[in-house]
Amino acid sequence: MLRIFGRLSSLNTQKVMFCVYELGLEHELVAAGREFGVVDTPDYRALNPNGLVPTLVEDGFALWESNAIIRYLCAQHSRGDLWPEDARERALADSWMDWQQTQLQRALHPELHSLSSDPGRFTPERIEAARMRCETLMDMLDSRLGQVPFVSGARFGMADCAMAPPVHRWMNLAVERGTYRAVEDWFGRVSQRPAARKTLPAGARHGS
Amino acid sequence: MLKLWGRLNSINVMKVVLALDEIGLPYERTDAGLQFGVNNTPEYRAMNPNGLVPTIDDDGFVLWESNAIVRYLCAVHAAGRFWPEDPRVRADADRWMDWQGTTLNPIMVPSFAGLVRTPPEKRDAAAIEASRTKTDAAVGLLDARLEGREYIAGGAFSMADIALAPIMHRWLNMPCERTPRPQVERWYASIMARPACAKNLTRPIT
């Protein structure tokens, strides 16, 4: 059985759990990180020396880095569906997953994440700069989703599992936001999926 | 012929150059980014709305994000060689590639930019030292990973070594103090003995 160490308030754990539910995999979610601790124990560090969540353990094989976990699970269980067989379609999924991780998630953290967990930690100028950066990135994603119904093209796939949690986080922040019709349309469809309902916190509850 | 946009002192562009040379694919490279500009033109933004380098155009297929490009080139041209066919070995390679992008590079940027791209009188010594300390510790994870393994994903050279070579070349050549990391140094020597690295990772870091 799969074991996933993480907490559902973590974006990276949400991404992996969205994928696990999409694939219908039998699993156990072991609470770890933040208030749950665990991540600093020698046993956890032996699985994941980087000390973050999530970590996947499958028959003795330990994997960390959320997007690497998503790629692995989809390649194992959903070739030709969530994991595109076509190299170019897969490359576009990969590209947007990398963008989600290196651009979007970095724009959300730490300034915007702090709004609910530690308000006052950053100056209004820092918060505003991060908010503007997110608007620019949402504009990019909006252009993409104006051309194709899902992140990597015509079908729902692994890139949508990775993208939905940070977009959900952004949409629930107490900040001003522009209108992104294609993103909102996409999110409306993706968030109706049973796996999304099990993974994304309802309403405006944020962790970070 | 495959087209590549990007300047050679970008570690992300260098990943793609190494992938292309390791595979042996001919390509045409155009300097872009920083002093070369290009990446802010409407033509470039139409290809890559994110506006960073590198970008490739492979017979009409445009792709950006350096690790996605490395995965794509290796999957199409070097499956079973640099792109591991075994899902767990491939996941191992993927994980260290992602770690390079999500962890190692962000923590190294302040010390690299401070020590190499900022005149001495404008440097933020505290930010440089904080970045250097964190990077030095993170490289320790890679050192532990390489204990008992010839390459990052195991016994064979893979896309993960391609993606990590430029940043490790940068780190090992930065003018700063580093904890000795015997496994990383042994790995770096073996990577540098390969023709693609020997040819491309030659210039001083800038």
Contacts between the chains, C-beta under 8 A, distances in Angstrom:
chain1	res1	chain2	res2	distance
A	49	B	141	4.9
A	49	B	144	6.3
A	49	B	145	7.9
A	50	B	99	6.6
A	50	B	103	6.5
A	50	B	141	6.5
A	61	B	88	5.6
A	63	B	91	5.4
A	63	B	92	7.7
A	63	B	95	6.1
A	64	B	95	6.3
A	65	B	94	7.2
A	65	B	95	4.4
A	65	B	98	4.0
A	65	B	99	5.8
A	65	B	102	7.0
A	67	B	94	7.5
A	67	B	98	5.5
A	68	B	91	5.6
A	68	B	94	4.0
A	68	B	95	4.0
A	68	B	97	7.8
A	68	B	98	5.1
A	69	B	91	7.7
A	71	B	90	8.0
A	71	B	91	6.9
A	71	B	94	5.6
A	72	B	87	6.0
A	72	B	88	7.5
A	72	B	90	7.6
A	72	B	91	3.9
A	72	B	94	7.2
A	75	B	87	5.2
A	75	B	90	7.3
A	75	B	91	7.9
A	76	B	87	5.4
A	87	B	72	6.2
A	87	B	75	5.2
A	87	B	76	5.0
A	88	B	61	5.4
A	88	B	72	7.5
A	90	B	72	7.6
A	90	B	75	7.3
A	91	B	61	7.9
A	91	B	63	5.4
A	91	B	68	5.6
A	91	B	69	7.7
A	91	B	71	6.9
A	91	B	72	3.8
A	91	B	75	7.8
A	92	B	63	7.4
A	94	B	65	7.2
A	94	B	67	7.4
A	94	B	68	3.9
A	94	B	71	5.5
A	94	B	72	7.1
A	95	B	63	5.9
A	95	B	64	6.2
A	95	B	65	4.3
A	95	B	68	3.8
A	95	B	69	7.9
A	96	B	65	7.9
A	97	B	68	7.7
A	98	B	65	4.0
A	98	B	66	7.9
A	98	B	67	5.4
A	98	B	68	5.2
A	98	B	101	6.6
A	99	B	50	6.6
A	99	B	65	5.8
A	101	B	98	6.8
A	101	B	101	6.6
A	101	B	102	5.6
A	102	B	65	7.5
A	102	B	101	5.1
A	102	B	102	6.8
A	103	B	50	6.7
A	106	B	106	7.1
A	140	B	49	4.8
A	140	B	50	6.5
A	143	B	49	6.3
A	144	B	49	7.9
